[in-house]
Structures are given as C-alpha cells and as structure tokens.
Amino acid sequence: MRRPAFILVIAAVSTLACGNATTPTSPSTTSSAPATVTERFDAIIDLKGSRFFPFSVNQNSGTVSINLASLSPLNRPGLFAVTMEVGYGVPITDEDGNPVGCDLRRTIQTAPALTAQFTDTLTAGSYCANLADIGNMLEAANFSIRITHP
C-alpha cells in the first residue's frame, strides 16, 4: 500500500513543479540612437592654404564632431604640433551644384589630437568641414581629419 501512495505523492509534486505558471513581463522598449558615420579625409595642405570637405547630416538633427587627427611632414617621419584653424560651415557651390568652397559658421584654433576638438548639434542638411593654416606651418604637410555625423 505504501508504494501507490508514494507514486501519487511524486506525481503530485512533479505536476506542481512543472506547472504552467508564467510571470507576465512588460513590453520592452528599445530606443535606437541615430546611426553615425565617420568620414576620414587624408590630403596635403599647403602653407597658408586651406582644404574643405563636404558632408551631410541625414537626420533631423544630430551631433557632429570634427577631429584634426594628425599633421605630418610630406617626405620624412614625424608629426607637427602646430595650431591650425578647424571649422565647419555650409558649402559654396558653382552653377552646376559642385562644392567650390566653405562658408564658415564656426571655427576654432587647435593642434592635432586623438579626440575631436569640438562637437556641435546640427540640423539635417549639407555642410563642410574646413582646415586652414593660420601661419604656423613652415612647410606643406600631410593631414588626416575625421568627421563623425548622423
């Protein structure tokens, strides 16, 4: 007689342990930050020269950062730690819509660094980043600038 009672107890405990008790969960919300892209421009800048690079902000608005990452001699190793002008603005276009210049809206004077020298929140539209020698360079140089934007 003990055996059937023992089997019934085991069956009852197993049924309770494997019951269909579910805990309701609240819906999860995922906020997706706007995708950003980093564009890198490597070129040569002449003495007292300037270079600009068009880019677009594709969201309603977003954070744009510009980083003058490096400035180096053309034909030998090394780095220049000279102050340059870095800025952004809106492109100046010719009659065919090709960018031919940059109408600057904000500039700073800074030396190359590993992190962005400035950031700003911009609305959707066409922009340009600009790098200019303010008279501190002694020779033409290679440079690398990074523009991160939505």
N, CA, C and O atoms as a GROMACS GRO file, in nm:
protein
  600
    1MET      N    1   0.080  -0.119   0.000
    1MET     CA    2   0.000   0.000   0.000
    1MET      C    3   0.085   0.127   0.000
    1MET      O    4   0.042   0.232  -0.048
    2ARG      N    5   0.198   0.115   0.052
    2ARG     CA    6   0.282   0.234   0.058
    2ARG      C    7   0.330   0.277  -0.078
    2ARG      O    8   0.349   0.396  -0.105
    3ARG      N    9   0.350   0.181  -0.164
    3ARG     CA   10   0.404   0.214  -0.295
    3ARG      C   11   0.310   0.301  -0.378
    3ARG      O   12   0.357   0.401  -0.433
    4PRO      N   13   0.179   0.270  -0.392
    4PRO     CA   14   0.091   0.356  -0.469
    4PRO      C   15   0.080   0.496  -0.409
    4PRO      O   16   0.069   0.593  -0.484
    5ALA      N   17   0.083   0.509  -0.278
    5ALA     CA   18   0.073   0.641  -0.216
    5ALA      C   19   0.200   0.722  -0.248
    5ALA      O   20   0.193   0.842  -0.274
    6PHE      N   21   0.315   0.656  -0.244
    6PHE     CA   22   0.442   0.722  -0.274
    6PHE      C   23   0.443   0.770  -0.420
    6PHE      O   24   0.490   0.881  -0.448
    7ILE      N   25   0.392   0.688  -0.511
    7ILE     CA   26   0.387   0.725  -0.652
    7ILE      C   27   0.293   0.843  -0.671
    7ILE      O   28   0.322   0.932  -0.751
    8LEU      N   29   0.182   0.847  -0.600
    8LEU     CA   30   0.089   0.959  -0.610
    8LEU      C   31   0.152   1.088  -0.558
    8LEU      O   32   0.131   1.195  -0.615
    9VAL      N   33   0.228   1.079  -0.452
    9VAL     CA   34   0.295   1.198  -0.398
    9VAL      C   35   0.398   1.251  -0.498
    9VAL      O   36   0.404   1.371  -0.523
   10ILE      N   37   0.477   1.161  -0.556
   10ILE     CA   38   0.577   1.201  -0.656
   10ILE      C   39   0.508   1.264  -0.776
   10ILE      O   40   0.555   1.367  -0.825
   11ALA      N   41   0.400   1.208  -0.823
   11ALA     CA   42   0.328   1.261  -0.938
   11ALA      C   43   0.271   1.400  -0.906
   11ALA      O   44   0.274   1.488  -0.992
   12ALA      N   45   0.221   1.419  -0.787
   12ALA     CA   46   0.163   1.548  -0.749
   12ALA      C   47   0.272   1.655  -0.742
   12ALA      O   48   0.252   1.767  -0.789
   13VAL      N   49   0.386   1.620  -0.683
   13VAL     CA   50   0.497   1.716  -0.673
   13VAL      C   51   0.550   1.750  -0.813
   13VAL      O   52   0.580   1.866  -0.841
   14SER      N   53   0.561   1.652  -0.899
   14SER     CA   54   0.610   1.675  -1.036
   14SER      C   55   0.516   1.765  -1.112
   14SER      O   56   0.561   1.852  -1.187
   15THR      N   57   0.387   1.747  -1.095
   15THR     CA   58   0.288   1.829  -1.164
   15THR      C   59   0.297   1.974  -1.116
   15THR      O   60   0.288   2.066  -1.197
   16LEU      N   61   0.314   1.995  -0.988
   16LEU     CA   62   0.326   2.130  -0.935
   16LEU      C   63   0.455   2.196  -0.982
   16LEU      O   64   0.458   2.314  -1.016
   17ALA      N   65   0.563   2.118  -0.984
   17ALA     CA   66   0.693   2.174  -1.024
   17ALA      C   67   0.694   2.209  -1.172
   17ALA      O   68   0.763   2.303  -1.211
   18CYS      N   69   0.622   2.138  -1.252
   18CYS     CA   70   0.622   2.163  -1.396
   18CYS      C   71   0.498   2.238  -1.439
   18CYS      O   72   0.463   2.235  -1.557
   19GLY      N   73   0.432   2.303  -1.349
   19GLY     CA   74   0.309   2.374  -1.383
   19GLY      C   75   0.333   2.483  -1.486
   19GLY      O   76   0.448   2.513  -1.520
   20ASN      N   77   0.228   2.538  -1.534
   20ASN     CA   78   0.234   2.638  -1.640
   20ASN      C   79   0.222   2.778  -1.581
   20ASN      O   80   0.145   2.861  -1.629
   21ALA      N   81   0.299   2.803  -1.476
   21ALA     CA   82   0.295   2.935  -1.413
   21ALA      C   83   0.390   3.026  -1.487
   21ALA      O   84   0.511   3.004  -1.488
   22THR      N   85   0.335   3.130  -1.548
   22THR     CA   86   0.419   3.225  -1.619
   22THR      C   87   0.409   3.360  -1.551
   22THR      O   88   0.305   3.398  -1.499
   23THR      N   89   0.519   3.430  -1.553
   23THR     CA   90   0.522   3.563  -1.496
   23THR      C   91   0.511   3.662  -1.609
   23THR      O   92   0.595   3.662  -1.698
   24PRO      N   93   0.409   3.747  -1.607
   24PRO     CA   94   0.396   3.842  -1.717
   24PRO      C   95   0.512   3.943  -1.714
   24PRO      O   96   0.558   3.984  -1.607
   25THR      N   97   0.557   3.980  -1.830
   25THR     CA   98   0.663   4.081  -1.840
   25THR      C   99   0.609   4.201  -1.915
   25THR      O  100   0.522   4.189  -2.001
   26SER      N  101   0.662   4.316  -1.881
   26SER     CA  102   0.619   4.436  -1.951
   26SER      C  103   0.689   4.441  -2.086
   26SER      O  104   0.800   4.389  -2.101
   27PRO      N  105   0.627   4.502  -2.184
   27PRO     CA  106   0.689   4.511  -2.317
   27PRO      C  107   0.821   4.586  -2.308
   27PRO      O  108   0.834   4.685  -2.237
   28SER      N  109   0.918   4.536  -2.382
   28SER     CA  110   1.047   4.604  -2.380
   28SER      C  111   1.048   4.714  -2.486
   28SER      O  112   0.996   4.698  -2.597
   29THR      N  113   1.107   4.823  -2.450
   29THR     CA  114   1.120   4.933  -2.545
   29THR      C  115   1.267   4.950  -2.577
   29THR      O  116   1.351   4.957  -2.488
   30THR      N  117   1.295   4.955  -2.702
   30THR     CA  118   1.433   4.976  -2.744
   30THR      C  119   1.441   5.110  -2.814
   30THR      O  120   1.370   5.137  -2.911
   31SER      N  121   1.527   5.191  -2.764
   31SER     CA  122   1.546   5.320  -2.829
   31SER      C  123   1.670   5.308  -2.916
   31SER      O  124   1.778   5.272  -2.870
   32SER      N  125   1.654   5.339  -3.040
   32SER     CA  126   1.767   5.330  -3.130
   32SER      C  127   1.822   5.470  -3.155
   32SER      O  128   1.752   5.559  -3.203
   33ALA      N  129   1.947   5.486  -3.120
   33ALA     CA  130   2.012   5.615  -3.145
   33ALA      C  131   2.037   5.628  -3.295
   33ALA      O  132   2.057   5.527  -3.363
   34PRO      N  133   2.034   5.748  -3.347
   34PRO     CA  134   2.060   5.764  -3.489
   34PRO      C  135   2.198   5.707  -3.525
   34PRO      O  136   2.294   5.724  -3.451
   35ALA      N  137   2.204   5.642  -3.637
   35ALA     CA  138   2.330   5.585  -3.682
   35ALA      C  139   2.427   5.698  -3.717
   35ALA      O  140   2.388   5.799  -3.776
   36THR      N  141   2.551   5.679  -3.680
   36THR     CA  142   2.652   5.778  -3.714
   36THR      C  143   2.754   5.715  -3.807
   36THR      O  144   2.774   5.593  -3.808
   37VAL      N  145   2.818   5.799  -3.881
   37VAL     CA  146   2.922   5.755  -3.973
   37VAL      C  147   3.043   5.845  -3.949
   37VAL      O  148   3.030   5.964  -3.919
   38THR      N  149   3.161   5.787  -3.963
   38THR     CA  150   3.284   5.865  -3.953
   38THR      C  151   3.351   5.866  -4.089
   38THR      O  152   3.384   5.761  -4.144
   39GLU      N  153   3.370   5.986  -4.142
   39GLU     CA  154   3.440   6.002  -4.269
   39GLU      C  155   3.580   6.052  -4.239
   39GLU      O  156   3.599   6.143  -4.157
   40ARG      N  157   3.677   5.993  -4.305
   40ARG     CA  158   3.816   6.032  -4.285
   40ARG      C  159   3.868   6.092  -4.415
   40ARG      O  160   3.850   6.036  -4.523
   41PHE      N  161   3.933   6.206  -4.402
   41PHE     CA  162   3.991   6.273  -4.519
   41PHE      C  163   4.140   6.290  -4.495
   41PHE      O  164   4.182   6.350  -4.396
   42ASP      N  165   4.218   6.238  -4.586
   42ASP     CA  166   4.363   6.249  -4.581
   42ASP      C  167   4.406   6.326  -4.705
   42ASP      O  168   4.368   6.290  -4.817
   43ALA      N  169   4.484   6.432  -4.687
   43ALA     CA  170   4.526   6.513  -4.801
   43ALA      C  171   4.651   6.592  -4.762
   43ALA      O  172   4.710   6.570  -4.656
   44ILE      N  173   4.689   6.682  -4.848
   44ILE     CA  174   4.803   6.771  -4.826
   44ILE      C  175   4.750   6.912  -4.815
   44ILE      O  176   4.663   6.954  -4.891
   45ILE      N  177   4.804   6.987  -4.719
   45ILE     CA  178   4.770   7.128  -4.705
   45ILE      C  179   4.897   7.210  -4.728
   45ILE      O  180   5.002   7.180  -4.671
   46ASP      N  181   4.885   7.312  -4.811
   46ASP     CA  182   4.998   7.400  -4.842
   46ASP      C  183   5.012   7.509  -4.737
   46ASP      O  184   4.920   7.534  -4.658
   47LEU      N  185   5.129   7.574  -4.738
   47LEU     CA  186   5.150   7.689  -4.650
   47LEU      C  187   5.041   7.792  -4.674
   47LEU      O  188   5.011   7.825  -4.789
   48LYS      N  189   4.982   7.842  -4.568
   48LYS     CA  190   4.875   7.942  -4.572
   48LYS      C  191   4.753   7.894  -4.652
   48LYS      O  192   4.669   7.974  -4.692
   49GLY      N  193   4.746   7.763  -4.674
   49GLY     CA  194   4.637   7.708  -4.753
   49GLY      C  195   4.521   7.662  -4.666
   49GLY      O  196   4.526   7.666  -4.543
   50SER      N  197   4.416   7.619  -4.733
   50SER     CA  198   4.300   7.562  -4.663
   50SER      C  199   4.241   7.452  -4.751
   50SER      O  200   4.257   7.452  -4.873
   51ARG      N  201   4.173   7.359  -4.686
   51ARG     CA  202   4.104   7.248  -4.754
   51ARG      C  203   3.969   7.230  -4.690
   51ARG      O  204   3.955   7.244  -4.569
   52PHE      N  205   3.868   7.198  -4.772
   52PHE     CA  206   3.735   7.174  -4.716
   52PHE      C  207   3.683   7.041  -4.766
   52PHE      O  208   3.726   6.989  -4.870
   53PHE      N  209   3.587   6.985  -4.690
   53PHE     CA  210   3.532   6.854  -4.719
   53PHE      C  211   3.382   6.857  -4.694
   53PHE      O  212   3.339   6.877  -4.580
   54PRO      N  213   3.300   6.836  -4.798
   54PRO     CA  214   3.155   6.836  -4.780
   54PRO      C  215   3.108   6.710  -4.706
   54PRO      O  216   3.166   6.602  -4.722
   55PHE      N  217   3.002   6.725  -4.627
   55PHE     CA  218   2.937   6.611  -4.563
   55PHE      C  219   2.791   6.649  -4.541
   55PHE      O  220   2.754   6.766  -4.546
   56SER      N  221   2.708   6.549  -4.516
   56SER     CA  222   2.564   6.573  -4.495
   56SER      C  223   2.520   6.516  -4.363
   56SER      O  224   2.565   6.410  -4.321
   57VAL      N  225   2.431   6.587  -4.297
   57VAL     CA  226   2.362   6.537  -4.178
   57VAL      C  227   2.229   6.485  -4.227
   57VAL      O  228   2.149   6.561  -4.281
   58ASN      N  229   2.203   6.355  -4.208
   58ASN     CA  230   2.086   6.292  -4.268
   58ASN      C  231   1.970   6.273  -4.172
   58ASN      O  232   1.868   6.217  -4.212
   59GLN      N  233   1.980   6.318  -4.051
   59GLN     CA  234   1.871   6.307  -3.953
   59GLN      C  235   1.811   6.446  -3.934
   59GLN      O  236   1.857   6.543  -3.994
   60ASN      N  237   1.709   6.454  -3.851
   60ASN     CA  238   1.651   6.585  -3.820
   60ASN      C  239   1.756   6.675  -3.755
   60ASN      O  240   1.762   6.794  -3.784
   61SER      N  241   1.835   6.618  -3.670
   61SER     CA  242   1.948   6.687  -3.610
   61SER      C  243   2.038   6.582  -3.548
   61SER      O  244   1.997   6.467  -3.530
   62GLY      N  245   2.157   6.620  -3.516
   62GLY     CA  246   2.247   6.524  -3.454
   62GLY      C  247   2.381   6.587  -3.421
   62GLY      O  248   2.412   6.699  -3.463
   63THR      N  249   2.457   6.514  -3.346
   63THR     CA  250   2.587   6.562  -3.302
   63THR      C  251   2.691   6.536  -3.409
   63THR      O  252   2.704   6.424  -3.460
   64VAL      N  253   2.763   6.639  -3.442
   64VAL     CA  254   2.872   6.631  -3.540
   64VAL      C  255   3.001   6.663  -3.465
   64VAL      O  256   3.007   6.759  -3.388
   65SER      N  257   3.103   6.581  -3.487
   65SER     CA  258   3.233   6.611  -3.426
   65SER      C  259   3.339   6.613  -3.536
   65SER      O  260   3.334   6.536  -3.632
   66ILE      N  261   3.433   6.702  -3.519
   66ILE     CA  262   3.543   6.716  -3.615
   66ILE      C  263   3.673   6.701  -3.538
   66ILE      O  264   3.693   6.762  -3.433
   67ASN      N  265   3.761   6.618  -3.593
   67ASN     CA  266   3.887   6.586  -3.527
   67ASN      C  267   4.002   6.602  -3.626
   67ASN      O  268   4.011   6.527  -3.723
   68LEU      N  269   4.090   6.699  -3.601
   68LEU     CA  270   4.217   6.707  -3.674
   68LEU      C  271   4.306   6.605  -3.605
   68LEU      O  272   4.362   6.632  -3.499
   69ALA      N  273   4.320   6.487  -3.667
   69ALA     CA  274   4.389   6.375  -3.603
   69ALA      C  275   4.540   6.383  -3.616
   69ALA      O  276   4.611   6.349  -3.521
   70SER      N  277   4.590   6.428  -3.732
   70SER     CA  278   4.735   6.432  -3.748
   70SER      C  279   4.776   6.534  -3.852
   70SER      O  280   4.699   6.571  -3.940
   71LEU      N  281   4.900   6.577  -3.838
   71LEU     CA  282   4.963   6.672  -3.929
   71LEU      C  283   5.110   6.631  -3.932
   71LEU      O  284   5.177   6.631  -3.830
   72SER      N  285   5.159   6.594  -4.051
   72SER     CA  286   5.294   6.538  -4.059
   72SER      C  287   5.369   6.589  -4.182
   72SER      O  288   5.307   6.631  -4.280
   73PRO      N  289   5.504   6.583  -4.177
   73PRO     CA  290   5.585   6.624  -4.292
   73PRO      C  291   5.554   6.538  -4.415
   73PRO      O  292   5.512   6.423  -4.402
   74LEU      N  293   5.576   6.593  -4.533
   74LEU     CA  294   5.548   6.519  -4.656
   74LEU      C  295   5.647   6.406  -4.680
   74LEU      O  296   5.605   6.296  -4.719
   75ASN      N  297   5.775   6.429  -4.658
   75ASN     CA  298   5.876   6.332  -4.702
   75ASN      C  299   5.966   6.278  -4.592
   75ASN      O  300   6.074   6.228  -4.621
   76ARG      N  301   5.925   6.288  -4.469
   76ARG     CA  302   6.005   6.233  -4.360
   76ARG      C  303   5.912   6.197  -4.245
   76ARG      O  304   5.800   6.248  -4.237
   77PRO      N  305   5.959   6.111  -4.156
   77PRO     CA  306   5.873   6.076  -4.042
   77PRO      C  307   5.860   6.192  -3.944
   77PRO      O  308   5.941   6.285  -3.945
   78GLY      N  309   5.759   6.186  -3.863
   78GLY     CA  310   5.740   6.287  -3.760
   78GLY      C  311   5.600   6.345  -3.763
   78GLY      O  312   5.520   6.314  -3.851
   79LEU      N  313   5.574   6.428  -3.665
   79LEU     CA  314   5.445   6.495  -3.654
   79LEU      C  315   5.467   6.642  -3.627
   79LEU      O  316   5.566   6.681  -3.565
   80PHE      N  317   5.374   6.725  -3.673
   80PHE     CA  318   5.375   6.867  -3.642
   80PHE      C  319   5.271   6.891  -3.534
   80PHE      O  320   5.160   6.838  -3.541
   81ALA      N  321   5.306   6.970  -3.435
   81ALA     CA  322   5.212   7.004  -3.329
   81ALA      C  323   5.178   7.153  -3.337
   81ALA      O  324   5.176   7.222  -3.236
   82VAL      N  325   5.152   7.199  -3.458
   82VAL     CA  326   5.122   7.341  -3.477
   82VAL      C  327   4.972   7.366  -3.470
   82VAL      O  328   4.891   7.278  -3.500
   83THR      N  329   4.937   7.485  -3.431
   83THR     CA  330   4.796   7.524  -3.423
   83THR      C  331   4.744   7.556  -3.562
   83THR      O  332   4.805   7.631  -3.639
   84MET      N  333   4.628   7.499  -3.592
   84MET     CA  334   4.559   7.518  -3.720
   84MET      C  335   4.418   7.568  -3.691
   84MET      O  336   4.373   7.563  -3.577
   85GLU      N  337   4.350   7.615  -3.794
   85GLU     CA  338   4.210   7.652  -3.780
   85GLU      C  339   4.124   7.539  -3.833
   85GLU      O  340   4.140   7.497  -3.948
   86VAL      N  341   4.034   7.490  -3.750
   86VAL     CA  342   3.940   7.384  -3.787
   86VAL      C  343   3.800   7.443  -3.772
   86VAL      O  344   3.772   7.511  -3.673
   87GLY      N  345   3.714   7.417  -3.869
   87GLY     CA  346   3.580   7.472  -3.859
   87GLY      C  347   3.481   7.400  -3.948
   87GLY      O  348   3.516   7.305  -4.019
   88TYR      N  349   3.358   7.446  -3.944
   88TYR     CA  350   3.255   7.393  -4.033
   88TYR      C  351   3.167   7.507  -4.080
   88TYR      O  352   3.164   7.616  -4.022
   89GLY      N  353   3.097   7.479  -4.187
   89GLY     CA  354   3.005   7.577  -4.244
   89GLY      C  355   2.916   7.510  -4.346
   89GLY      O  356   2.890   7.390  -4.338
   90VAL      N  357   2.871   7.589  -4.442
   90VAL     CA  358   2.787   7.536  -4.549
   90VAL      C  359   2.864   7.550  -4.681
   90VAL      O  360   2.937   7.647  -4.702
   91PRO      N  361   2.847   7.453  -4.768
   91PRO     CA  362   2.922   7.457  -4.895
   91PRO      C  363   2.879   7.574  -4.984
   91PRO      O  364   2.762   7.610  -4.991
   92ILE      N  365   2.976   7.630  -5.051
   92ILE     CA  366   2.952   7.727  -5.158
   92ILE      C  367   2.959   7.645  -5.286
   92ILE      O  368   3.056   7.573  -5.308
   93THR      N  369   2.857   7.656  -5.371
   93THR     CA  370   2.853   7.574  -5.492
   93THR      C  371   2.858   7.661  -5.618
   93THR      O  372   2.822   7.778  -5.617
   94ASP      N  373   2.906   7.597  -5.726
   94ASP     CA  374   2.904   7.667  -5.855
   94ASP      C  375   2.768   7.650  -5.921
   94ASP      O  376   2.677   7.592  -5.861
   95GLU      N  377   2.753   7.699  -6.042
   95GLU     CA  378   2.623   7.694  -6.110
   95GLU      C  379   2.577   7.551  -6.139
   95GLU      O  380   2.459   7.528  -6.165
   96ASP      N  381   2.670   7.453  -6.134
   96ASP     CA  382   2.632   7.312  -6.155
   96ASP      C  383   2.605   7.238  -6.025
   96ASP      O  384   2.574   7.119  -6.026
   97GLY      N  385   2.616   7.310  -5.912
   97GLY     CA  386   2.591   7.246  -5.783
   97GLY      C  387   2.712   7.180  -5.721
   97GLY      O  388   2.700   7.112  -5.619
   98ASN      N  389   2.829   7.197  -5.781
   98ASN     CA  390   2.951   7.137  -5.727
   98ASN      C  391   3.009   7.225  -5.616
   98ASN      O  392   3.018   7.346  -5.634
   99PRO      N  393   3.049   7.165  -5.502
   99PRO     CA  394   3.106   7.247  -5.396
   99PRO      C  395   3.241   7.305  -5.437
   99PRO      O  396   3.329   7.233  -5.485
  100VAL      N  397   3.257   7.437  -5.418
  100VAL     CA  398   3.381   7.505  -5.456
  100VAL      C  399   3.443   7.579  -5.337
  100VAL      O  400   3.552   7.634  -5.349
  101GLY      N  401   3.374   7.580  -5.224
  101GLY     CA  402   3.425   7.648  -5.106
  101GLY      C  403   3.338   7.618  -4.986
  101GLY      O  404   3.240   7.545  -4.995
  102CYS      N  405   3.377   7.677  -4.874
  102CYS     CA  406   3.305   7.653  -4.749
  102CYS      C  407   3.282   7.788  -4.681
  102CYS      O  408   3.377   7.856  -4.645
  103ASP      N  409   3.155   7.824  -4.663
  103ASP     CA  410   3.118   7.946  -4.592
  103ASP      C  411   3.115   7.911  -4.443
  103ASP      O  412   3.018   7.851  -4.396
  104LEU      N  413   3.220   7.947  -4.370
  104LEU     CA  414   3.238   7.903  -4.232
  104LEU      C  415   3.138   7.966  -4.136
  104LEU      O  416   3.110   8.086  -4.143
  105ARG      N  417   3.086   7.882  -4.046
  105ARG     CA  418   2.991   7.926  -3.942
  105ARG      C  419   3.056   7.924  -3.804
  105ARG      O  420   3.021   8.004  -3.717
  106ARG      N  421   3.150   7.832  -3.784
  106ARG     CA  422   3.217   7.820  -3.654
  106ARG      C  423   3.359   7.769  -3.678
  106ARG      O  424   3.380   7.677  -3.757
  107THR      N  425   3.455   7.829  -3.610
  107THR     CA  426   3.595   7.785  -3.620
  107THR      C  427   3.659   7.786  -3.481
  107THR      O  428   3.615   7.856  -3.390
  108ILE      N  429   3.762   7.706  -3.469
  108ILE     CA  430   3.847   7.708  -3.350
  108ILE      C  431   3.991   7.695  -3.395
  108ILE      O  432   4.018   7.649  -3.507
  109GLN      N  433   4.082   7.735  -3.311
  109GLN     CA  434   4.223   7.715  -3.339
  109GLN      C  435   4.273   7.607  -3.245
  109GLN      O  436   4.255   7.617  -3.123
  110THR      N  437   4.335   7.503  -3.302
  110THR     CA  438   4.372   7.386  -3.224
  110THR      C  439   4.487   7.312  -3.292
  110THR      O  440   4.511   7.328  -3.411
  111ALA      N  441   4.555   7.232  -3.215
  111ALA     CA  442   4.660   7.143  -3.267
  111ALA      C  443   4.600   7.004  -3.286
  111ALA      O  444   4.496   6.973  -3.229
  112PRO      N  445   4.666   6.919  -3.364
  112PRO     CA  446   4.616   6.782  -3.382
  112PRO      C  447   4.604   6.710  -3.246
  112PRO      O  448   4.682   6.734  -3.155
  113ALA      N  449   4.504   6.622  -3.237
  113ALA     CA  450   4.480   6.547  -3.113
  113ALA      C  451   4.415   6.413  -3.146
  113ALA      O  452   4.372   6.390  -3.259
  114LEU      N  453   4.408   6.327  -3.048
  114LEU     CA  454   4.348   6.195  -3.068
  114LEU      C  455   4.196   6.197  -3.057
  114LEU      O  456   4.129   6.104  -3.103
  115THR      N  457   4.141   6.300  -2.998
  115THR     CA  458   3.996   6.310  -2.984
  115THR      C  459   3.946   6.435  -3.056
  115THR      O  460   4.024   6.525  -3.089
  116ALA      N  461   3.817   6.439  -3.080
  116ALA     CA  462   3.758   6.552  -3.152
  116ALA      C  463   3.784   6.682  -3.077
  116ALA      O  464   3.770   6.690  -2.955
  117GLN      N  465   3.823   6.783  -3.151
  117GLN     CA  466   3.849   6.912  -3.090
  117GLN      C  467   3.721   6.988  -3.059
  117GLN      O  468   3.718   7.071  -2.968
  118PHE      N  469   3.615   6.961  -3.134
  118PHE     CA  470   3.486   7.020  -3.098
  118PHE      C  471   3.372   6.940  -3.155
  118PHE      O  472   3.387   6.864  -3.251
  119THR      N  473   3.257   6.958  -3.093
  119THR     CA  474   3.134   6.895  -3.138
  119THR      C  475   3.025   7.002  -3.139
  119THR      O  476   3.033   7.102  -3.068
  120ASP      N  477   2.925   6.977  -3.220
  120ASP     CA  478   2.813   7.070  -3.229
  120ASP      C  479   2.690   6.991  -3.274
  120ASP      O  480   2.705   6.888  -3.340
  121THR      N  481   2.573   7.038  -3.242
  121THR     CA  482   2.449   6.975  -3.288
  121THR      C  483   2.401   7.052  -3.411
  121THR      O  484   2.381   7.173  -3.406
  122LEU      N  485   2.384   6.978  -3.521
  122LEU     CA  486   2.342   7.038  -3.647
  122LEU      C  487   2.212   6.976  -3.694
  122LEU      O  488   2.185   6.859  -3.666
  123THR      N  489   2.132   7.054  -3.764
  123THR     CA  490   2.009   7.003  -3.824
  123THR      C  491   2.042   6.936  -3.956
  123THR      O  492   2.154   6.950  -4.007
  124ALA      N  493   1.947   6.863  -4.012
  124ALA     CA  494   1.968   6.795  -4.140
  124ALA      C  495   2.006   6.897  -4.247
  124ALA      O  496   1.949   7.006  -4.253
  125GLY      N  497   2.101   6.860  -4.331
  125GLY     CA  498   2.142   6.949  -4.438
  125GLY      C  499   2.283   6.921  -4.486
  125GLY      O  500   2.347   6.825  -4.442
  126SER      N  501   2.330   7.005  -4.575
  126SER     CA  502   2.464   6.993  -4.632
  126SER      C  503   2.560   7.087  -4.558
  126SER      O  504   2.528   7.204  -4.535
  127TYR      N  505   2.675   7.034  -4.523
  127TYR     CA  506   2.776   7.109  -4.450
  127TYR      C  507   2.913   7.083  -4.510
  127TYR      O  508   2.928   7.001  -4.601
  128CYS      N  509   3.012   7.153  -4.457
  128CYS     CA  510   3.150   7.127  -4.495
  128CYS      C  511   3.238   7.150  -4.374
  128CYS      O  512   3.212   7.237  -4.291
  129ALA      N  513   3.344   7.070  -4.365
  129ALA     CA  514   3.447   7.091  -4.263
  129ALA      C  515   3.564   7.158  -4.332
  129ALA      O  516   3.588   7.134  -4.451
  130ASN      N  517   3.636   7.242  -4.260
  130ASN     CA  518   3.745   7.318  -4.320
  130ASN      C  519   3.868   7.313  -4.230
  130ASN      O  520   3.858   7.319  -4.108
  131LEU      N  521   3.985   7.301  -4.292
  131LEU     CA  522   4.114   7.307  -4.223
  131LEU      C  523   4.196   7.415  -4.290
  131LEU      O  524   4.205   7.419  -4.413
  132ALA      N  525   4.258   7.503  -4.210
  132ALA     CA  526   4.336   7.613  -4.267
  132ALA      C  527   4.463   7.636  -4.185
  132ALA      O  528   4.462   7.625  -4.062
  133ASP      N  529   4.572   7.668  -4.255
  133ASP     CA  530   4.696   7.710  -4.191
  133ASP      C  531   4.680   7.858  -4.155
  133ASP      O  532   4.650   7.940  -4.241
  134ILE      N  533   4.701   7.891  -4.029
  134ILE     CA  534   4.689   8.030  -3.985
  134ILE      C  535   4.826   8.099  -3.977
  134ILE      O  536   4.840   8.203  -3.913
  135GLY      N  537   4.926   8.038  -4.043
  135GLY     CA  538   5.059   8.097  -4.046
  135GLY      C  539   5.161   8.028  -3.959
  135GLY      O  540   5.274   8.077  -3.946
  136ASN      N  541   5.126   7.917  -3.899
  136ASN     CA  542   5.219   7.846  -3.811
  136ASN      C  543   5.301   7.739  -3.880
  136ASN      O  544   5.404   7.697  -3.827
  137MET      N  545   5.258   7.694  -3.996
  137MET     CA  546   5.332   7.588  -4.067
  137MET      C  547   5.456   7.647  -4.134
  137MET      O  548   5.456   7.761  -4.179
  138LEU      N  549   5.561   7.566  -4.140
  138LEU     CA  550   5.685   7.607  -4.207
  138LEU      C  551   5.700   7.540  -4.343
  138LEU      O  552   5.787   7.576  -4.422
  139GLU      N  553   5.616   7.442  -4.368
  139GLU     CA  554   5.619   7.369  -4.495
  139GLU      C  555   5.484   7.300  -4.515
  139GLU      O  556   5.406   7.286  -4.421
  140ALA      N  557   5.458   7.259  -4.638
  140ALA     CA  558   5.334   7.184  -4.667
  140ALA      C  559   5.334   7.056  -4.584
  140ALA      O  560   5.440   7.006  -4.545
  141ALA      N  561   5.216   7.004  -4.556
  141ALA     CA  562   5.206   6.888  -4.468
  141ALA      C  563   5.093   6.795  -4.509
  141ALA      O  564   4.995   6.837  -4.572
  142ASN      N  565   5.109   6.668  -4.472
  142ASN     CA  566   5.001   6.570  -4.481
  142ASN      C  567   4.909   6.592  -4.360
  142ASN      O  568   4.956   6.632  -4.253
  143PHE      N  569   4.782   6.567  -4.376
  143PHE     CA  570   4.693   6.574  -4.260
  143PHE      C  571   4.585   6.469  -4.272
  143PHE      O  572   4.557   6.416  -4.379
  144SER      N  573   4.526   6.440  -4.158
  144SER     CA  574   4.412   6.350  -4.150
  144SER      C  575   4.308   6.415  -4.062
  144SER      O  576   4.337   6.455  -3.949
  145ILE      N  577   4.186   6.426  -4.114
  145ILE     CA  578   4.077   6.485  -4.038
  145ILE      C  579   3.961   6.385  -4.039
  145ILE      O  580   3.935   6.320  -4.141
  146ARG      N  581   3.891   6.373  -3.926
  146ARG     CA  582   3.777   6.283  -3.916
  146ARG      C  583   3.652   6.364  -3.883
  146ARG      O  584   3.654   6.450  -3.795
  147ILE      N  585   3.544   6.333  -3.954
  147ILE     CA  586   3.417   6.400  -3.932
  147ILE      C  587   3.316   6.290  -3.898
  147ILE      O  588   3.291   6.201  -3.979
  148THR      N  589   3.259   6.296  -3.778
  148THR     CA  590   3.159   6.198  -3.736
  148THR      C  591   3.024   6.270  -3.731
  148THR      O  592   3.010   6.374  -3.668
  149HIS      N  593   2.926   6.211  -3.799
  149HIS     CA  594   2.794   6.277  -3.809
  149HIS      C  595   2.685   6.175  -3.831
  149HIS      O  596   2.713   6.062  -3.873
  150PRO      N  597   2.558   6.214  -3.803
  150PRO     CA  598   2.447   6.122  -3.830
  150PRO      C  599   2.418   6.116  -3.980
  150PRO      O  600   2.327   6.043  -4.022
   0.00000   0.00000   0.00000
